[in-house]
């Protein structure tokens, strides 16, 4: 009777041995810009992951599994996991579908401009941004990263570059032009409103156009209520 649990363990280990972590990078086929937020799904296990800001992803799978790439505005693709891909990072490029492409140009032109500019900036600093910190597995390099002023400056630049890219993306969606068209605010009042109600990066990435507009209108109503409350406050000099 003790043989059965032993065999079950062997089967589990055998299945795990065949599983690999499939690594890749997803980019726009035309501009080369990384595609953030694309959904990668293993159709056998139903496991899904999303690409990060650099278009990178990691997903578990076994040899022969089919993996789909889905990104709004792009043609869906399916690839098969092949043997020997563990630890190898592959680059995949998606092409925009004809119908979706026309929609982006008409309704979301700002997004295409951001992707183009972001790709230009990324290509300018490709080598610098590709530099990686050494792991603890390489003690000498690991220590050098922390003692070298030049290395620390490189990693500080990478951090600031990514933060700046996040800010630029939020600005591309939550723009003064759009806010003015929905609220009628302008000048210093518009600047104060946008500074007070800053849009989180994650929300700017995930929100649809309708959700984005609704967010601005909801904050504008809150802004009006707070402004009216301030106007109704009587200062000591007014009570005389």
VMD Tcl script that draws the C-alpha trace (Angstrom):
set ca {
  {0.00 0.00 0.00}
  {2.98 2.31 0.55}
  {3.96 1.95 -3.10}
  {0.96 3.95 -4.32}
  {1.91 7.27 -2.63}
  {5.48 6.76 -3.85}
  {4.28 6.32 -7.44}
  {2.07 9.41 -7.14}
  {5.07 11.44 -6.02}
  {7.10 10.18 -8.94}
  {4.33 11.16 -11.35}
  {4.12 14.64 -9.84}
  {7.88 15.12 -10.08}
  {7.82 13.88 -13.68}
  {5.15 16.40 -14.62}
  {7.00 19.19 -12.87}
  {10.21 18.25 -14.63}
  {8.56 18.77 -18.00}
  {7.20 22.19 -17.04}
  {9.27 25.19 -18.08}
  {9.10 28.90 -17.47}
  {8.62 30.50 -20.85}
  {10.17 33.98 -20.97}
  {9.57 36.55 -23.65}
  {9.19 40.17 -24.66}
  {6.21 41.50 -26.61}
  {6.65 44.47 -28.95}
  {4.85 46.44 -31.64}
  {5.91 45.06 -35.03}
  {6.07 48.53 -36.61}
  {7.55 50.78 -33.92}
  {9.32 48.23 -31.74}
  {7.68 49.78 -28.67}
  {7.06 47.37 -25.75}
  {3.41 46.39 -25.28}
  {2.37 46.81 -21.66}
  {-0.71 45.04 -20.27}
  {-1.01 42.45 -23.04}
  {-2.53 39.15 -21.85}
  {-0.52 35.94 -22.30}
  {-2.56 32.74 -21.73}
  {-1.59 29.06 -21.63}
  {-4.70 27.51 -23.20}
  {-4.10 24.13 -21.54}
  {-3.64 25.30 -17.95}
  {-5.72 28.51 -18.37}
  {-2.93 30.41 -16.61}
  {-2.70 34.06 -17.67}
  {-0.09 36.74 -17.08}
  {0.33 40.31 -18.29}
  {3.34 42.04 -19.78}
  {5.12 44.69 -17.70}
  {6.08 48.20 -18.80}
  {9.00 46.78 -20.81}
  {6.79 44.19 -22.54}
  {8.35 41.31 -20.62}
  {6.45 38.25 -19.37}
  {7.04 34.85 -17.82}
  {4.54 31.99 -17.98}
  {4.72 28.34 -16.99}
  {4.00 25.62 -19.50}
  {4.96 22.24 -20.86}
  {6.27 21.20 -24.24}
  {3.47 21.38 -26.82}
  {1.26 23.83 -24.88}
  {-0.41 26.55 -26.92}
  {0.03 30.11 -25.71}
  {-2.07 33.02 -26.99}
  {-1.06 36.69 -27.14}
  {-3.95 39.15 -26.81}
  {-3.49 42.93 -26.87}
  {-6.26 45.47 -27.65}
  {-5.84 46.84 -31.15}
  {-3.52 44.03 -32.26}
  {-4.11 40.78 -34.09}
  {-4.20 37.81 -31.69}
  {-1.43 35.25 -32.16}
  {-0.89 31.70 -30.89}
  {2.49 30.04 -30.36}
  {3.52 26.56 -29.23}
  {6.02 25.96 -26.44}
  {9.00 24.04 -27.80}
  {11.56 21.99 -25.94}
  {14.67 23.70 -24.64}
  {13.21 27.21 -24.16}
  {13.71 27.38 -20.39}
  {15.80 30.41 -19.52}
  {15.72 31.77 -23.08}
  {13.98 35.13 -23.56}
  {12.33 35.39 -26.97}
  {10.95 38.47 -28.68}
  {7.46 38.41 -30.19}
  {6.00 41.14 -32.37}
  {2.29 41.83 -32.83}
  {0.83 43.73 -35.75}
  {-2.11 46.06 -35.37}
  {-5.27 44.81 -37.03}
  {-6.60 46.94 -39.89}
  {-9.95 47.75 -38.25}
  {-8.42 48.51 -34.85}
  {-5.72 50.63 -36.47}
  {-8.27 52.97 -38.05}
  {-10.06 53.26 -34.71}
  {-6.85 54.20 -32.91}
  {-6.01 56.89 -35.44}
  {-9.44 58.49 -35.22}
  {-10.28 58.14 -31.54}
  {-7.01 57.63 -29.70}
  {-4.39 59.44 -31.70}
  {-2.58 60.51 -28.52}
  {-1.82 56.88 -27.70}
  {-0.02 56.31 -31.00}
  {2.03 59.49 -30.46}
  {3.03 58.35 -26.98}
  {4.07 54.91 -28.25}
  {6.16 56.48 -31.00}
  {7.89 58.92 -28.66}
  {8.40 56.22 -26.03}
  {10.00 53.95 -28.64}
  {12.35 56.78 -29.69}
  {13.42 57.36 -26.10}
  {13.87 53.64 -25.50}
  {16.04 53.25 -28.61}
  {18.22 56.17 -27.47}
  {18.98 54.54 -24.13}
  {18.78 50.87 -25.14}
  {22.22 49.90 -23.88}
  {21.89 51.81 -20.61}
  {18.44 50.40 -19.83}
  {19.58 46.86 -20.68}
  {22.22 46.94 -17.94}
  {21.19 44.63 -15.09}
  {22.23 44.42 -11.47}
  {24.38 41.42 -10.59}
  {22.81 38.74 -8.42}
  {24.16 37.49 -5.12}
  {25.26 34.37 -7.03}
  {28.15 36.50 -8.39}
  {29.58 38.01 -5.17}
  {32.30 40.06 -6.88}
  {29.95 41.70 -9.39}
  {27.29 42.05 -6.69}
  {29.71 43.97 -4.46}
  {31.02 46.03 -7.38}
  {27.49 47.25 -8.20}
  {27.20 48.67 -4.69}
  {30.66 50.20 -4.45}
  {31.00 51.68 -7.96}
  {29.72 55.26 -8.21}
  {29.30 54.85 -11.97}
  {27.20 51.69 -11.57}
  {24.99 53.34 -8.97}
  {24.49 56.28 -11.32}
  {23.39 53.90 -14.11}
  {20.80 52.20 -11.91}
  {19.59 55.56 -10.59}
  {19.14 56.73 -14.20}
  {17.14 53.57 -15.00}
  {14.85 54.17 -12.03}
  {14.29 57.84 -12.96}
  {13.79 56.94 -16.63}
  {11.03 54.45 -15.81}
  {9.38 56.90 -13.42}
  {9.48 59.60 -16.10}
  {7.94 57.20 -18.63}
  {5.08 56.54 -16.19}
  {4.48 60.27 -15.81}
  {4.55 60.81 -19.57}
  {2.02 58.04 -20.10}
  {-0.38 59.48 -17.51}
  {0.01 62.90 -19.16}
  {-0.83 61.37 -22.55}
  {-4.22 60.20 -21.22}
  {-5.02 62.77 -18.52}
  {-4.22 65.84 -20.59}
  {-5.12 69.52 -19.99}
  {-6.98 69.55 -23.34}
  {-9.23 66.65 -22.37}
  {-9.82 67.99 -18.86}
  {-10.67 71.44 -20.22}
  {-13.19 69.97 -22.66}
  {-14.97 68.10 -19.82}
  {-14.81 70.74 -17.08}
  {-14.36 74.10 -18.78}
  {-11.49 74.90 -16.41}
  {-8.48 76.78 -17.74}
  {-5.33 78.56 -16.68}
  {-4.23 78.33 -13.05}
  {-7.55 76.80 -11.99}
  {-7.08 73.94 -14.45}
  {-3.49 73.42 -13.28}
  {-4.60 73.43 -9.63}
  {-7.39 70.92 -10.34}
  {-5.05 68.50 -12.15}
  {-2.43 68.85 -9.41}
  {-5.02 68.19 -6.68}
  {-6.59 65.23 -8.50}
  {-3.60 63.35 -9.85}
  {-4.40 60.19 -11.80}
  {-2.64 57.00 -10.60}
  {-0.46 55.30 -13.19}
  {-2.19 51.92 -12.83}
  {-5.58 53.49 -13.41}
  {-4.36 55.36 -16.49}
  {-3.16 52.03 -17.87}
  {-6.31 50.04 -17.18}
  {-9.15 52.56 -17.63}
  {-11.15 52.72 -20.83}
  {-11.89 56.07 -22.49}
  {-15.36 56.16 -20.91}
  {-13.97 55.31 -17.47}
  {-11.32 57.99 -17.88}
  {-13.92 60.63 -18.69}
  {-16.15 59.50 -15.82}
  {-13.18 59.76 -13.42}
  {-12.50 63.35 -14.46}
  {-16.18 64.36 -14.16}
  {-16.51 62.72 -10.72}
  {-13.45 64.56 -9.43}
  {-14.71 67.79 -10.98}
  {-17.99 67.48 -9.03}
  {-15.97 66.92 -5.85}
  {-13.81 69.92 -6.75}
  {-16.90 72.14 -7.13}
  {-18.33 71.01 -3.80}
  {-15.08 71.74 -1.96}
  {-14.73 75.07 -3.71}
  {-18.27 76.10 -2.72}
  {-17.57 75.03 0.87}
  {-14.50 77.25 0.99}
  {-16.48 80.19 -0.40}
  {-19.10 79.82 2.33}
  {-16.56 79.98 5.18}
  {-16.84 83.29 7.05}
  {-13.58 84.77 8.16}
  {-13.41 86.63 11.50}
  {-13.34 89.97 9.69}
  {-16.63 89.13 7.91}
  {-18.58 88.61 11.15}
  {-18.50 92.31 12.06}
}
mol new
graphics top color blue
foreach p $ca { graphics top sphere $p radius 0.5 }
foreach p [lrange $ca 0 end-1] q [lrange $ca 1 end] { graphics top cylinder $p $q radius 0.2 }
display resetview
